[in-house]
Each structure stands twice: as structure tokens, then as C-alpha cells.
């Protein structure tokens, strides 16, 4: 997680604690369904839904049962909620969606199901104004390469920026996630994009001594500059030429 990305998250720390918590204490009737999902009690969930429970009921922070199921990776519960009319693009107090939560946690099958049900792949979560964190950014920041691919396959904006100017590529480069970096670059990530500190993904990788990633990024920059075709392989560049030595 880059420093600028971290600063956005810290700004919304109180919201994150609230969104991530669910306890029996103080629960009112509108939260019973969410609590049942949190505990993975599918038979109790069926009983509540058959008894007329509102599948889209929200707690005081805007959490819904679907969001909780997505976050925890409860695929069968998720299917049950969707079949019962759960709103796939409902937003919590921080504009987080079920897809954003599932992507952050690396729940690949959940991500695929939500996308098939019409989840907004480019929805943005907010920790300040305006909302800026996408599902792709979270998946890249948490090193979930298969989730990254699934989101990109369904139209995720590879060059979306959060409020500090960072991109999914910058998060992956900073954290040292080589596989994610390769996926993003191959899908058209802007290697030369700069955040508010005028840092590129290459600079961020170098700052953390992520030299394999720096090598990959430099190789792609050289390809772009000299117009090498798709058949060109990164290993055909000598290390000296990559680093300009």
C-alpha cells in the first residue's frame, strides 16, 4: 500500500472499523439478517427471508446482508440473497459495494458472480470527497491477481486514479506484486502516470527496492519508445540497457 493510498485509508479509519464490525449487542430487528449472514447461518437466513425480512435492510453504517456475504466469501448465501432480490450495487456509508468488498478480500468466485449479476465494476469507495477507490485498486493493493484479471475482463478502468493520483499499477509496484504488475501493464496501464508526489510506478518500485518490477516496467517503456511488437520478450533486453547503465 503506497503512502498516499494509506493516507486515504487512515482518513476513513473510523468508517472502516464501523463497516467491518458486527456484534449482537445493540442489534435491532433490521440488523438480524445481517447478523445471521455474519455468522454464516444459512438456515436462519432462509427462515428470516421466508418470514418477510427485508433483504436490503441496512444497519446504521449502510451495511447490507449482501455486502457482508461478499466480504466473507459466503457464495451460497450470496446466491440466496441475490435470488431474494438483494440490490447488487447498494452502497454503504463510504460508498463501498459488495463487489469492492469481495475484490479487497480476494473472493474470486464471489467477484465473478457479482459481475454476472450486474455489479458496477468501476464503482468508487470514498474515505473523503470525492469517492475514489475502485475494486481494481483494492485487488491490486492486496495482491489478488485472478481478481484483477476478472475485473479487467469486465471493463475495469486500468488507469483510474484515486484522490492522491495513484493507480492500481502504482499500488502493485509499491508493494512488490510482480504478477499483478505484469497483468496491469499487459492490459494497458499507464507506466508514466504520476501521483500527487510526482511519483511513477517505476519510481515507487525503486523506492522499495522492488528491482524485478522496476525491470519489467523499464522493459515496457523501452518497447513503447522503440516500437517493438507483441512478439518481443522482456528477457531480450539486457539488464544494462534496461537501467541505462
TIKOLZA-991298 format. One line per 4 residues: their letters; for each residue x, y, z of N, C-alpha, C. Coordinates in nm, 3 decimals, always signed. Last residue first. Layout:
A = X Y Z X Y Z X Y Z  ...
! end
This chain:
XXXX = +2.257 +0.177 -1.796 +2.395 +0.183 -1.747 +2.495 +0.160 -1.860  +1.981 +0.164 -1.818 +2.052 +0.276 -1.879 +2.194 +0.288 -1.833  +1.840 -0.050 -1.738 +1.865 +0.051 -1.638 +1.952 +0.166 -1.690  +1.828 -0.196 -1.979 +1.706 -0.164 -1.904 +1.728 -0.049 -1.809
XXXX = +2.087 -0.237 -2.056 +2.007 -0.147 -2.137 +1.880 -0.106 -2.064  +2.170 -0.414 -1.858 +2.237 -0.285 -1.869 +2.154 -0.186 -1.949  +2.006 -0.643 -1.905 +1.988 -0.559 -1.783 +2.052 -0.422 -1.795  +1.885 -0.662 -2.241 +1.990 -0.686 -2.144 +1.971 -0.595 -2.025
XXXX = +1.587 -0.792 -2.359 +1.659 -0.670 -2.322 +1.765 -0.705 -2.218  +1.472 -1.032 -2.372 +1.561 -0.999 -2.482 +1.633 -0.867 -2.459  +1.291 -1.060 -2.171 +1.426 -1.110 -2.143 +1.523 -1.081 -2.256  +1.051 -0.964 -2.281 +1.126 -0.880 -2.187 +1.270 -0.927 -2.169
XXXX = +1.009 -1.020 -2.631 +1.009 -1.069 -2.494 +1.096 -0.980 -2.405  +0.794 -0.945 -2.903 +0.918 -0.915 -2.831 +0.905 -0.958 -2.685  +0.554 -0.970 -3.024 +0.636 -1.090 -3.012 +0.763 -1.070 -2.935  +0.444 -0.720 -3.048 +0.393 -0.806 -2.942 +0.482 -0.928 -2.921
XXXX = +0.726 -0.499 -3.132 +0.598 -0.565 -3.149 +0.562 -0.656 -3.034  +0.861 -0.181 -3.044 +0.876 -0.325 -3.058 +0.739 -0.391 -3.058  +0.903 +0.102 -3.037 +0.801 +0.042 -3.122 +0.816 -0.107 -3.144  +1.063 +0.237 -2.870 +1.126 +0.196 -2.998 +1.031 +0.114 -3.084
XXXX = +0.890 +0.299 -2.659 +0.969 +0.405 -2.722 +1.024 +0.365 -2.857  +0.780 +0.056 -2.579 +0.692 +0.163 -2.627 +0.770 +0.267 -2.706  +1.012 -0.077 -2.493 +0.932 -0.130 -2.603 +0.846 -0.020 -2.666  +1.080 +0.083 -2.274 +1.170 +0.075 -2.391 +1.095 +0.024 -2.512
XXXX = +0.866 +0.029 -2.107 +0.889 +0.167 -2.152 +0.978 +0.168 -2.275  +0.904 -0.241 -2.058 +0.785 -0.199 -2.132 +0.800 -0.055 -2.182  +1.142 -0.226 -1.911 +1.138 -0.300 -2.036 +1.020 -0.258 -2.122  +1.059 -0.088 -1.684 +1.154 -0.027 -1.775 +1.152 -0.094 -1.911
XXXX = +0.890 -0.282 -1.571 +0.836 -0.153 -1.612 +0.929 -0.083 -1.711  +1.074 -0.492 -1.521 +0.958 -0.513 -1.607 +0.904 -0.381 -1.660  +1.248 -0.360 -1.341 +1.298 -0.416 -1.467 +1.184 -0.436 -1.567  +1.081 -0.307 -1.127 +1.143 -0.195 -1.200 +1.192 -0.242 -1.336
XXXX = +1.034 -0.571 -1.049 +0.924 -0.491 -1.102 +0.978 -0.372 -1.181  +1.286 -0.635 -0.960 +1.226 -0.715 -1.066 +1.111 -0.640 -1.131  +1.326 -0.450 -0.751 +1.402 -0.437 -0.875 +1.346 -0.521 -0.990  +1.216 -0.289 -0.523 +1.147 -0.393 -0.598 +1.204 -0.396 -0.740
XXXX = +1.299 -0.095 -0.344 +1.395 -0.196 -0.390 +1.327 -0.314 -0.458  +1.121 +0.106 -0.305 +1.107 -0.010 -0.217 +1.203 -0.124 -0.255  +1.185 +0.285 -0.504 +1.191 +0.331 -0.365 +1.188 +0.214 -0.266  +1.121 +0.136 -0.729 +1.261 +0.158 -0.696 +1.278 +0.203 -0.551
XXXX = +0.843 +0.156 -0.724 +0.907 +0.025 -0.715 +1.053 +0.038 -0.673  +0.818 +0.432 -0.758 +0.770 +0.369 -0.635 +0.832 +0.231 -0.615  +0.921 +0.465 -1.015 +0.985 +0.531 -0.901 +0.945 +0.465 -0.769  +0.732 +0.316 -1.160 +0.874 +0.278 -1.162 +0.948 +0.339 -1.042
XXXX = +0.500 +0.462 -1.119 +0.508 +0.325 -1.067 +0.653 +0.278 -1.060  +0.608 +0.797 -1.030 +0.554 +0.698 -1.122 +0.561 +0.561 -1.055  +0.538 +1.088 -0.841 +0.598 +0.955 -0.845 +0.528 +0.869 -0.949  +0.438 +1.333 -0.767 +0.514 +1.323 -0.891 +0.592 +1.192 -0.901
XXXX = +0.262 +1.329 -0.568 +0.401 +1.349 -0.528 +0.497 +1.335 -0.647  +0.029 +1.258 -0.687 +0.043 +1.398 -0.646 +0.184 +1.431 -0.597  +0.159 +1.034 -0.945 +0.067 +1.070 -0.837 +0.094 +1.215 -0.794  +0.174 +0.981 -1.298 +0.235 +1.030 -1.175 +0.128 +1.063 -1.072
XXXX = +0.225 +0.741 -1.562 +0.134 +0.822 -1.480 +0.204 +0.861 -1.349  +0.377 +0.568 -1.712 +0.433 +0.701 -1.685 +0.341 +0.792 -1.604  +0.230 +0.343 -1.758 +0.352 +0.330 -1.679 +0.405 +0.466 -1.635  -0.096 +0.277 -1.761 -0.006 +0.387 -1.796 +0.116 +0.384 -1.704
XXXX = -0.200 -0.047 -1.861 -0.176 +0.050 -1.754 -0.071 +0.153 -1.796  -0.267 -0.248 -2.048 -0.265 -0.108 -2.087 -0.247 -0.006 -1.977  -0.241 -0.508 -1.981 -0.378 -0.460 -2.010 -0.382 -0.310 -2.033  +0.022 -0.538 -1.914 -0.025 -0.605 -2.036 -0.163 -0.558 -2.078
XXXX = +0.014 -0.403 -1.670 +0.090 -0.347 -1.783 +0.042 -0.408 -1.914  -0.141 -0.583 -1.518 -0.187 -0.445 -1.541 -0.116 -0.382 -1.659  +0.020 -0.816 -1.519 -0.118 -0.818 -1.571 -0.163 -0.677 -1.608  +0.254 -0.723 -1.394 +0.258 -0.773 -1.533 +0.119 -0.774 -1.596
XXXX = +0.154 -0.659 -1.137 +0.213 -0.556 -1.223 +0.213 -0.600 -1.369  +0.082 -0.912 -1.047 -0.022 -0.811 -1.068 +0.030 -0.700 -1.160  +0.336 -1.029 -1.029 +0.234 -1.087 -1.117 +0.125 -0.985 -1.148  +0.466 -0.862 -0.835 +0.514 -0.873 -0.973 +0.406 -0.925 -1.068
XXXX = +0.424 -0.662 -0.599 +0.341 -0.769 -0.652 +0.365 -0.785 -0.802  +0.535 -0.460 -0.439 +0.619 -0.569 -0.488 +0.543 -0.686 -0.546  +0.408 -0.231 -0.359 +0.400 -0.347 -0.271 +0.484 -0.466 -0.317  +0.451 -0.060 -0.575 +0.500 -0.023 -0.442 +0.507 -0.145 -0.350
XXXX = +0.310 -0.196 -0.776 +0.454 -0.174 -0.788 +0.516 -0.144 -0.652  +0.044 -0.185 -0.686 +0.109 -0.315 -0.704 +0.261 -0.301 -0.709  +0.002 +0.093 -0.685 -0.013 +0.016 -0.562 +0.060 -0.118 -0.572  +0.045 +0.157 -0.955 +0.132 +0.214 -0.852 +0.125 +0.135 -0.723
XXXX = -0.169 +0.020 -1.075 -0.030 -0.017 -1.105 +0.064 +0.035 -0.999  -0.390 +0.162 -0.983 -0.372 +0.023 -0.942 -0.228 -0.023 -0.965  -0.267 +0.494 -0.899 -0.338 +0.397 -0.983 -0.318 +0.257 -0.927  -0.292 +0.822 -0.744 -0.238 +0.688 -0.760 -0.327 +0.599 -0.845
XXXX = -0.396 +1.067 -0.683 -0.337 +1.048 -0.815 -0.283 +0.910 -0.842  -0.536 +1.085 -0.456 -0.395 +1.125 -0.449 -0.321 +1.097 -0.580  -0.783 +0.978 -0.519 -0.773 +1.122 -0.498 -0.631 +1.174 -0.485  -0.705 +0.735 -0.778 -0.769 +0.777 -0.654 -0.733 +0.923 -0.627
XXXX = -0.776 +0.669 -1.122 -0.689 +0.729 -1.018 -0.769 +0.757 -0.892  -0.772 +0.417 -1.375 -0.846 +0.500 -1.280 -0.751 +0.549 -1.171  -0.662 +0.251 -1.563 -0.591 +0.375 -1.531 -0.670 +0.470 -1.441  -0.833 +0.044 -1.604 -0.699 +0.011 -1.556 -0.622 +0.135 -1.513
XXXX = -1.154 +0.006 -1.525 -1.065 +0.110 -1.578 -0.926 +0.091 -1.520  -1.304 -0.304 -1.605 -1.248 -0.215 -1.503 -1.149 -0.119 -1.568  -1.425 -0.488 -1.784 -1.424 -0.346 -1.814 -1.373 -0.253 -1.706  -1.402 -0.753 -1.734 -1.538 -0.698 -1.735 -1.538 -0.545 -1.742
XXXX = -1.135 -0.804 -1.723 -1.213 -0.872 -1.828 -1.353 -0.814 -1.841  -1.070 -0.671 -1.489 -1.029 -0.615 -1.617 -1.107 -0.675 -1.733  -1.177 -0.854 -1.303 -1.227 -0.716 -1.310 -1.193 -0.652 -1.443  -1.020 -1.081 -1.353 -1.166 -1.088 -1.366 -1.226 -0.949 -1.380
XXXX = -0.760 -0.987 -1.293 -0.796 -1.031 -1.429 -0.947 -1.028 -1.449  -0.791 -0.939 -1.016 -0.752 -0.831 -1.106 -0.792 -0.866 -1.250  -0.838 -1.199 -0.931 -0.946 -1.100 -0.918 -0.917 -0.982 -1.010  -0.588 -1.302 -0.977 -0.702 -1.357 -1.051 -0.822 -1.264 -1.043
XXXX = -0.420 -1.145 -0.801 -0.407 -1.138 -0.946 -0.526 -1.192 -1.024  -0.424 -0.979 -0.540 -0.520 -1.081 -0.584 -0.521 -1.084 -0.738  -0.289 -0.786 -0.366 -0.223 -0.896 -0.437 -0.318 -1.012 -0.468  -0.395 -0.558 -0.263 -0.395 -0.676 -0.176 -0.340 -0.801 -0.244
XXXX = -0.383 -0.375 -0.468 -0.315 -0.342 -0.343 -0.302 -0.464 -0.251  -0.549 -0.497 -0.653 -0.407 -0.478 -0.685 -0.327 -0.452 -0.558  -0.794 -0.482 -0.526 -0.741 -0.613 -0.564 -0.592 -0.606 -0.593  -0.820 -0.202 -0.500 -0.812 -0.287 -0.382 -0.750 -0.422 -0.417
XXXX = -0.830 -0.125 -0.771 -0.724 -0.074 -0.683 -0.708 -0.162 -0.561  -1.064 -0.257 -0.851 -0.936 -0.294 -0.910 -0.819 -0.245 -0.825  -1.261 -0.120 -0.708 -1.237 -0.262 -0.678 -1.101 -0.305 -0.732  -1.137 +0.214 -0.631 -1.211 +0.115 -0.709 -1.179 -0.026 -0.662
XXXX = -1.171 +0.512 -0.460 -1.107 +0.382 -0.457 -1.193 +0.279 -0.531  -1.315 +0.759 -0.456 -1.205 +0.739 -0.549 -1.145 +0.600 -0.556  -1.548 +1.024 -0.395 -1.518 +0.881 -0.390 -1.411 +0.845 -0.493  -1.374 +1.347 -0.351 -1.484 +1.261 -0.398 -1.449 +1.114 -0.381
XXXX = -1.391 +1.319 +0.008 -1.456 +1.355 -0.118 -1.353 +1.385 -0.226  -1.284 +1.019 +0.167 -1.305 +1.163 +0.170 -1.370 +1.195 +0.036  -1.323 +0.770 +0.115 -1.276 +0.794 +0.250 -1.267 +0.944 +0.274  -1.534 +0.577 -0.097 -1.479 +0.705 -0.053 -1.431 +0.699 +0.090
XXXX = -1.528 +0.370 -0.388 -1.544 +0.384 -0.243 -1.481 +0.515 -0.199  -1.686 +0.345 -0.698 -1.576 +0.402 -0.619 -1.615 +0.417 -0.473  -1.735 +0.115 -0.971 -1.785 +0.189 -0.854 -1.668 +0.233 -0.767  -1.670 -0.035 -1.191 -1.594 +0.088 -1.166 -1.652 +0.174 -1.055
XXXX = -1.847 -0.242 -1.208 -1.705 -0.275 -1.193 -1.620 -0.153 -1.161  -2.143 -0.294 -1.062 -2.069 -0.184 -1.127 -1.920 -0.204 -1.103  -2.299 -0.607 -1.119 -2.226 -0.517 -1.030 -2.145 -0.416 -1.110  -2.452 -0.797 -1.259 -2.461 -0.655 -1.294 -2.391 -0.559 -1.200
XXXX = -2.412 -1.059 -1.217 -2.541 -1.006 -1.171 -2.552 -0.855 -1.192  -2.155 -1.098 -1.291 -2.259 -1.157 -1.375 -2.397 -1.104 -1.340  -2.034 -0.975 -1.073 -2.021 -0.915 -1.205 -2.128 -0.969 -1.299  -2.098 -1.161 -0.874 -2.150 -1.025 -0.866 -2.142 -0.954 -1.000
XXXX = -1.953 -1.387 -0.965 -2.099 -1.391 -0.953 -2.157 -1.251 -0.951  -1.689 -1.292 -0.951 -1.746 -1.335 -1.079 -1.898 -1.337 -1.075  -1.666 -1.246 -0.674 -1.648 -1.137 -0.770 -1.713 -1.173 -0.904  -1.696 -1.507 -0.581 -1.794 -1.405 -0.543 -1.787 -1.288 -0.641
XXXX = -1.466 -1.619 -0.679 -1.595 -1.670 -0.726 -1.707 -1.573 -0.692  -1.266 -1.458 -0.539 -1.276 -1.464 -0.685 -1.414 -1.509 -0.733  -1.205 -1.263 -0.302 -1.309 -1.365 -0.319 -1.345 -1.379 -0.467  -1.023 -1.075 -0.201 -0.977 -1.180 -0.293 -1.077 -1.291 -0.314
XXXX = -1.097 -0.859 -0.054 -1.068 -0.981 +0.020 -1.023 -1.096 -0.069  -1.146 -0.670 -0.252 -1.047 -0.641 -0.148 -1.003 -0.768 -0.076  -1.359 -0.791 -0.380 -1.232 -0.772 -0.451 -1.119 -0.748 -0.352  -1.562 -0.775 -0.190 -1.515 -0.906 -0.236 -1.380 -0.897 -0.304
XXXX = -1.590 -0.494 -0.172 -1.550 -0.574 -0.056 -1.494 -0.709 -0.097  -1.671 -0.429 -0.431 -1.548 -0.370 -0.375 -1.499 -0.454 -0.257  -1.913 -0.572 -0.444 -1.802 -0.605 -0.532 -1.670 -0.550 -0.479  -2.072 -0.442 -0.255 -2.038 -0.583 -0.234 -1.919 -0.622 -0.320
XXXX = -1.929 -0.111 -0.209 -2.026 -0.205 -0.262 -1.984 -0.348 -0.229  -1.895 +0.201 -0.039 -1.846 +0.068 -0.070 -1.959 -0.023 -0.116  -1.971 +0.448 +0.045 -1.994 +0.416 -0.096 -1.935 +0.281 -0.136  -1.964 +0.463 +0.315 -1.842 +0.504 +0.244 -1.850 +0.473 +0.095
XXXX = -2.206 +0.355 +0.383 -2.181 +0.495 +0.416 -2.058 +0.550 +0.345  -2.266 +0.139 +0.097 -2.265 +0.170 +0.240 -2.231 +0.317 +0.260  -2.486 +0.075 -0.174 -2.363 +0.138 -0.123 -2.376 +0.164 +0.026  -2.590 -0.178 -0.408 -2.614 -0.097 -0.287 -2.481 -0.046 -0.233
XXXX = -2.580 -0.338 -0.632 -2.498 -0.217 -0.630 -2.529 -0.124 -0.512  -2.758 -0.545 -0.592 -2.617 -0.578 -0.612 -2.526 -0.456 -0.602  -3.005 -0.595 -0.366 -2.955 -0.494 -0.458 -2.804 -0.509 -0.473  -3.175 -0.906 -0.347 -3.074 -0.815 -0.293 -3.022 -0.722 -0.401
XXXX = -3.371 -1.096 -0.416 -3.388 -0.956 -0.455 -3.288 -0.858 -0.398  -3.325 -1.356 -0.374 -3.432 -1.296 -0.294 -3.447 -1.147 -0.319  -3.106 -1.412 -0.519 -3.232 -1.471 -0.565 -3.352 -1.411 -0.492  -2.923 -1.286 -0.350 -2.949 -1.231 -0.483 -3.081 -1.283 -0.539
XXXX = -2.931 -1.460 -0.130 -2.970 -1.319 -0.115 -3.003 -1.256 -0.250  -2.837 -1.699 -0.247 -2.969 -1.694 -0.183 -3.018 -1.550 -0.172  -2.581 -1.622 -0.323 -2.678 -1.662 -0.425 -2.819 -1.654 -0.370  -2.471 -1.577 -0.068 -2.479 -1.468 -0.164 -2.583 -1.499 -0.272
XXXX = -2.474 -1.831 +0.036 -2.557 -1.728 +0.099 -2.576 -1.612 +0.003  -2.286 -1.944 -0.133 -2.423 -1.995 -0.133 -2.519 -1.895 -0.069  -2.052 -1.788 -0.070 -2.108 -1.791 -0.204 -2.254 -1.837 -0.205  -1.913 -1.599 +0.138 -2.019 -1.699 +0.153 -2.099 -1.707 +0.022
XXXX = -1.707 -1.414 +0.174 -1.692 -1.520 +0.075 -1.796 -1.629 +0.085  -1.718 -1.192 +0.329 -1.679 -1.316 +0.395 -1.664 -1.434 +0.299  -1.806 -1.000 +0.145 -1.681 -0.979 +0.218 -1.628 -1.110 +0.277  -2.053 -1.106 +0.071 -1.947 -1.089 -0.028 -1.812 -1.077 +0.040
XXXX = -2.196 -1.091 +0.310 -2.174 -1.221 +0.248 -2.059 -1.215 +0.147  -2.200 -0.811 +0.345 -2.134 -0.897 +0.444 -2.103 -1.034 +0.385  -2.348 -0.729 +0.123 -2.211 -0.681 +0.142 -2.134 -0.772 +0.237  -2.594 -0.855 +0.180 -2.517 -0.892 +0.061 -2.371 -0.849 +0.074
XXXX = -2.684 -0.721 +0.406 -2.650 -0.863 +0.416 -2.564 -0.907 +0.298  -2.527 -0.395 +0.421 -2.637 -0.485 +0.389 -2.589 -0.629 +0.404  -2.441 -0.093 +0.590 -2.410 -0.232 +0.554 -2.536 -0.309 +0.520  -2.491 +0.160 +0.685 -2.525 +0.132 +0.546 -2.490 -0.008 +0.501
XXXX = -2.459 +0.191 +0.949 -2.347 +0.232 +0.865 -2.371 +0.204 +0.717  -2.679 +0.085 +1.074 -2.658 +0.230 +1.086 -2.543 +0.281 +1.000  -2.783 -0.155 +0.821 -2.756 -0.114 +0.959 -2.722 +0.035 +0.961  -3.055 -0.216 +0.596 -2.922 -0.161 +0.624 -2.906 -0.138 +0.773
XXXX = -3.222 -0.458 +0.394 -3.214 -0.380 +0.519 -3.070 -0.337 +0.544  -3.277 -0.612 +0.177 -3.193 -0.494 +0.157 -3.185 -0.405 +0.280  -3.452 -0.803 +0.257 -3.320 -0.849 +0.213 -3.223 -0.733 +0.194  -3.653 -0.794 +0.528 -3.612 -0.710 +0.416 -3.469 -0.746 +0.375
XXXX = -3.835 -1.088 +0.610 -3.725 -0.995 +0.638 -3.685 -0.920 +0.511  -4.037 -1.278 +0.580 -4.059 -1.141 +0.534 -3.951 -1.041 +0.566  -3.987 -1.537 +0.632 -4.074 -1.467 +0.726 -4.094 -1.320 +0.692  -3.802 -1.605 +0.448 -3.936 -1.660 +0.431 -4.037 -1.592 +0.522
XXXX = -3.587 -1.474 +0.568 -3.637 -1.428 +0.439 -3.778 -1.479 +0.414  -3.556 -1.627 +0.803 -3.584 -1.483 +0.810 -3.643 -1.431 +0.680  -3.501 -1.880 +0.698 -3.617 -1.860 +0.784 -3.656 -1.713 +0.790  -3.262 -1.828 +0.562 -3.380 -1.872 +0.487 -3.506 -1.848 +0.568
XXXX = -3.102 -1.766 +0.783 -3.124 -1.665 +0.679 -3.249 -1.701 +0.598  -3.099 -2.009 +0.912 -3.159 -1.894 +0.981 -3.191 -1.784 +0.880  -2.957 -2.153 +0.724 -3.094 -2.193 +0.754 -3.168 -2.080 +0.826  -2.705 -2.020 +0.728 -2.788 -2.017 +0.608 -2.933 -2.057 +0.636
XXXX = -2.514 -1.848 +0.909 -2.627 -1.936 +0.941 -2.729 -1.936 +0.828  -2.284 -1.688 +0.926 -2.291 -1.796 +0.828 -2.406 -1.893 +0.849  -2.265 -1.466 +1.077 -2.238 -1.592 +1.145 -2.252 -1.713 +1.053  -2.341 -1.274 +0.894 -2.210 -1.262 +0.957 -2.169 -1.394 +1.024
XXXX = -2.604 -1.352 +0.854 -2.506 -1.368 +0.747 -2.365 -1.366 +0.805  -2.711 -1.276 +1.099 -2.719 -1.416 +1.059 -2.619 -1.447 +0.947  -2.670 -0.999 +1.087 -2.602 -1.077 +1.188 -2.602 -1.225 +1.152  -2.845 -0.933 +0.881 -2.702 -0.908 +0.864 -2.622 -0.991 +0.964
XXXX = -3.088 -0.999 +1.006 -3.046 -1.070 +0.885 -2.896 -1.053 +0.863  -3.096 -0.813 +1.215 -3.094 -0.956 +1.244 -3.044 -1.034 +1.124  -3.131 -0.545 +1.176 -2.996 -0.598 +1.160 -2.986 -0.748 +1.183  -3.385 -0.475 +1.233 -3.343 -0.456 +1.094 -3.205 -0.516 +1.070
XXXX = -3.408 -0.507 +1.509 -3.466 -0.609 +1.421 -3.420 -0.593 +1.277  -3.083 -0.416 +1.639 -3.227 -0.406 +1.634 -3.277 -0.504 +1.528  -2.815 -0.490 +1.856 -2.875 -0.513 +1.725 -3.026 -0.490 +1.734  -2.680 -0.465 +2.095 -2.745 -0.346 +2.043 -2.808 -0.366 +1.906
XXXX = -2.463 -0.724 +2.027 -2.500 -0.621 +2.122 -2.563 -0.502 +2.052  -2.369 -0.879 +1.823 -2.508 -0.898 +1.864 -2.555 -0.785 +1.954  -2.179 -0.704 +1.577 -2.194 -0.778 +1.701 -2.340 -0.787 +1.739  -1.955 -0.629 +1.339 -2.096 -0.668 +1.352 -2.109 -0.753 +1.477
XXXX = -1.732 -0.425 +1.150 -1.776 -0.484 +1.276 -1.923 -0.521 +1.270  -1.651 -0.288 +0.930 -1.601 -0.423 +0.947 -1.655 -0.493 +1.069  -1.757 -0.037 +0.948 -1.802 -0.124 +0.840 -1.761 -0.268 +0.862  -1.615 +0.068 +1.165 -1.759 +0.051 +1.174 -1.808 -0.049 +1.070
XXXX = -1.361 +0.073 +1.064 -1.388 -0.005 +1.185 -1.537 -0.034 +1.194  -1.400 +0.251 +0.851 -1.361 +0.113 +0.825 -1.390 +0.024 +0.945  -1.460 +0.492 +0.981 -1.561 +0.428 +0.898 -1.527 +0.281 +0.875  -1.216 +0.541 +1.101 -1.334 +0.522 +1.186 -1.444 +0.453 +1.108
XXXX = -1.049 +0.579 +0.876 -1.031 +0.465 +0.966 -1.155 +0.437 +1.051  -1.021 +0.758 +0.664 -1.151 +0.694 +0.687 -1.147 +0.581 +0.786  -0.756 +0.828 +0.676 -0.857 +0.933 +0.689 -0.993 +0.874 +0.721  -0.635 +0.590 +0.615 -0.629 +0.636 +0.753 -0.734 +0.743 +0.777
XXXX = -0.680 +0.582 +0.338 -0.744 +0.484 +0.423 -0.747 +0.530 +0.568  -0.521 +0.793 +0.252 -0.664 +0.796 +0.224 -0.738 +0.702 +0.318  -0.272 +0.703 +0.330 -0.325 +0.825 +0.392 -0.474 +0.838 +0.368  -0.236 +0.484 +0.164 -0.252 +0.463 +0.307 -0.313 +0.585 +0.374
XXXX = -0.192 +0.617 -0.075 -0.310 +0.531 -0.062 -0.341 +0.509 +0.085  +0.049 +0.738 -0.015 -0.067 +0.823 -0.044 -0.196 +0.743 -0.033  +0.215 +0.516 +0.029 +0.190 +0.611 +0.138 +0.068 +0.696 +0.112  +0.076 +0.209 -0.103 +0.159 +0.328 -0.110 +0.124 +0.424 +0.003
X = +0.085 -0.118 +0.000 +0.000 +0.000 +0.000 +0.089 +0.124 +0.000
! end
